[in-house]
Structures are given as structure tokens and as C-alpha cells.
């Protein structure tokens, strides 16, 4: 399974294997906000050709999400980010929402299991109205009300994964 990129169907772009230099699998590495700060700076400054980044199950909070979101505003290569099972919360979701207003290359974002509530999803929904490149936003296992889930499904259909 290729984390968030599975929904992007990355195989159609690269065949059965991704070039190692274009994918960075850093899940389960105990990465903190401080570590992500350095990675985000490199993504922002070097305009790396990295197109998929997996950071699932680390120790990333809203601060780390802010670093990565800032990099997304400038980076034009990343297509997939897997950030599930961290702790970005509503504040981190709001950072990504702001970045999505400026980024037109990210196609898949997995922020499932991140303690995001209806507040964070509201910001993301506003961004999705403007951003058309993001075709898969995974919000599973967050604290989203059933009313908000129904609203998101109605407005964005298959672009948002909730269950």
C-alpha cells in the first residue's frame, strides 16, 4: 500500500515502482516538529523533485503542520502527503487549508487520525472550493460531527474520504 498515494493511483504515473529519489517514506520514525522544520525548509528552498512524502505515525503537531504547509505554498512537486496518526488538530488543518489556496500540485492529503474536528474541516472545505488539484483528502477517524460529514459528502463527494 502506498499510503495516501494509493488514492492517487500512482501506479498509472510510474508503473509498479516509484523511483526511490522521488518518494520519501518516513513513517514510524519518531519525527518531531523540529525535525519536520528542517525537512520543510528543504522542500521550500530546494524545490526538490520529491513527489510523495509519508510521515504517518510520528510526533507531529500543529507546529509541524505549519512548517509543512508553508513549504507547500511554494513547492510545486509534491503530489502526495501521508500524515495520518499524528496530532495536528484543528490548527494544523487550518494551516493546510491556507496552503491549499496557493498550491496547485498536491493531489492527495491523508490527515486521518489527527484529532481534527468540524472546526478544522470547515477551513479545509473553504479551501477545497478554490483548490481543484486536490482530488483526495482523507479525514477518517477524526472528531467530525455526523452533520458535518453529511455536508462534506454532499459538497465534495469522492474528493473527501470520511469512512
C-alpha positions in Angstrom: 0.0 0.0 0.0 1.3 3.4 -0.9 -0.3 5.4 1.9 -2.2 8.5 0.7 -0.9 7.9 -2.8 -3.0 4.8 -3.2 -6.0 7.0 -3.8 -4.0 9.0 -6.4 -3.4 5.7 -8.3 0.3 6.5 -8.5 0.9 3.3 -10.4 -0.6 4.9 -13.5 2.0 7.6 -13.3 5.1 5.4 -12.6 4.3 1.8 -13.2 4.7 -0.7 -10.3 7.5 1.0 -8.5 8.3 4.6 -7.7 11.7 6.0 -8.3 13.3 6.0 -4.8 14.6 9.6 -5.2 11.0 10.8 -5.7 9.4 9.2 -2.6 10.4 9.6 1.0 8.9 7.1 3.5 9.5 8.5 7.0 6.6 6.9 8.9 7.2 5.5 12.4 10.4 7.4 12.8 9.6 9.4 15.9 9.9 12.6 13.8 9.0 15.7 15.8 8.1 19.2 14.8 11.7 20.2 15.0 12.7 17.5 12.6 9.9 18.4 10.2 11.1 22.0 10.3 14.3 21.0 8.5 12.6 18.8 6.0 10.0 21.5 5.2 12.8 24.1 4.8 14.5 21.8 2.3 11.2 21.3 0.4 10.6 25.0 0.3 14.1 26.2 -0.6 15.4 23.4 -2.8 12.2 22.8 -4.8 13.1 19.1 -4.6 11.5 16.9 -7.2 10.2 14.7 -4.4 6.6 13.9 -5.2 5.4 11.7 -2.4 6.1 12.1 1.3 4.9 9.7 4.0 5.1 11.0 7.6 2.5 8.8 9.3 2.6 7.8 12.9 5.2 10.3 14.1 5.1 13.0 16.7 4.0 15.9 14.6 1.7 18.6 16.0 0.1 21.8 14.6 3.5 23.4 14.6 5.0 20.8 12.3 1.9 21.1 10.1 2.6 24.8 9.9 6.1 24.2 8.7 5.0 21.7 6.1 2.0 23.9 5.0 4.4 26.8 4.5 6.6 24.7 2.2 3.5 23.6 0.2 2.8 27.2 -0.6 6.0 27.3 -2.7 6.7 23.6 -3.5 5.4 22.6 -7.0 6.5 19.0 -7.0 4.7 17.2 -4.0 1.7 15.4 -5.2 1.0 13.2 -2.1 1.4 13.6 1.6 0.6 10.9 4.2 0.4 12.5 7.6 -2.0 10.2 9.3 -1.9 9.3 13.0 -0.1 12.4 14.2 -1.6 15.2 16.3 -2.1 18.2 14.1 -5.6 19.0 15.3 -7.8 21.8 14.0 -4.9 24.3 14.0 -2.9 22.0 11.7 -5.9 21.5 9.4 -6.2 25.3 9.2 -2.6 25.6 8.2 -3.1 23.1 5.4 -6.3 24.9 4.3 -4.3 28.1 3.9 -1.6 26.3 1.9 -4.1 24.7 -0.4 -5.2 28.2 -1.5 -1.7 28.7 -3.0 -0.7 25.1 -4.1 -1.9 23.5 -7.3 0.1 20.3 -7.4 -0.9 18.4 -4.3 -3.4 15.7 -5.3 -3.7 13.6 -2.2 -3.5 14.5 1.5 -4.1 12.0 4.3 -4.6 13.6 7.6 -6.7 10.8 9.1 -6.5 10.2 12.8 -5.3 13.6 13.7 -7.8 14.9 16.3 -9.4 17.2 13.7 -13.0 18.4 14.5 -15.7 20.1 12.5 -13.8 23.4 13.1 -10.7 22.2 11.1 -12.8 20.6 8.4 -14.7 23.9 7.9 -11.4 25.6 6.9 -10.5 22.7 4.7 -13.9 22.8 3.0 -13.4 26.5 2.1 -10.0 25.7 0.6 -11.4 22.8 -1.4 -13.9 25.2 -3.1 -10.9 27.1 -4.5 -8.3 24.3 -5.0 -9.2 21.9 -7.7 -5.9 19.9 -7.8 -6.5 18.1 -4.5 -8.6 15.1 -5.5 -8.3 13.0 -2.3 -8.5 14.4 1.2 -8.6 11.6 3.8 -10.2 12.7 7.1 -11.1 9.3 8.5 -11.0 8.7 12.3 -11.2 12.3 13.3 -13.7 14.1 15.6 -16.1 15.3 12.8 -19.8 15.5 13.6 -22.2 13.4 11.5 -23.9 16.7 10.4 -20.6 18.0 9.1 -19.7 14.6 7.4 -23.0 14.7 5.5 -22.4 18.3 4.4 -18.8 17.4 3.2 -20.1 14.4 1.3 -22.8 16.5 -0.3 -20.4 19.2 -1.3 -17.3 17.3 -2.3 -18.4 13.7 -3.0 -15.4 11.4 -3.6 -12.8 14.1 -3.0 -13.1 13.6 0.7 -12.7 10.2 2.5 -14.6 10.1 5.8 -15.5 6.5 6.5 
